[in-house]
């Protein structure tokens, strides 16, 4: 049945798997089955001072990288499902135990959200929350428009570019004030940790304790700690 559905999808929609190019659905069954199902601690190197424990489901390469880019940049919206599954796997490790968990996605730049026509990280966080008992997604963070695109910036440049760009509106905080939950910051990719650290700073400045960080994927740091690395 899976192959029949792929053939119909290819005939009607002209779609292809973002992982292997197989005609049919945006993510074929074989590529879906090969996605990692367990997350682990993946801290950047060097680690930004004070960064909460960061967990990722995959390395930012191969099919996971293709999923992130196709969903975010090309608007392949059905990919929110497998991305949500990967994020949920990271959250299970980042915020284990009974009780409510609040998933707080990193807010994108307003101009980028308008240009893309959707909010990728919010969609993925909502999908992940549906897969986790007692988990909810909350838009606690907002992004000022002072930052520029992070592509091509090194670790120190990313940190400087992001400083002070995220903040928590009081209305959002009031909505969740009575919920005693473990707060997990969510993002698609962990690179230098600058974005996650800025999100953590903004939440903690508003009195919100951050338990951990969960991401779909993390880049592999190939240079020795302390050396500047050009990242995307």
PyMOL commands that set and color helices and strands:
alter all, ss='L'
color gray80, all
select helices_A, chain A and resi 2-13+29-33+62-73+77-94+110-116+120-130+155-162+170-175+194-205
alter helices_A, ss='H'
color red, helices_A
select strands_A, chain A and resi 40-41+54-59+101-105+135-137+142-143+166-167+182-190+210-218
alter strands_A, ss='S'
color yellow, strands_A
deselect
rebuild
show_as cartoon
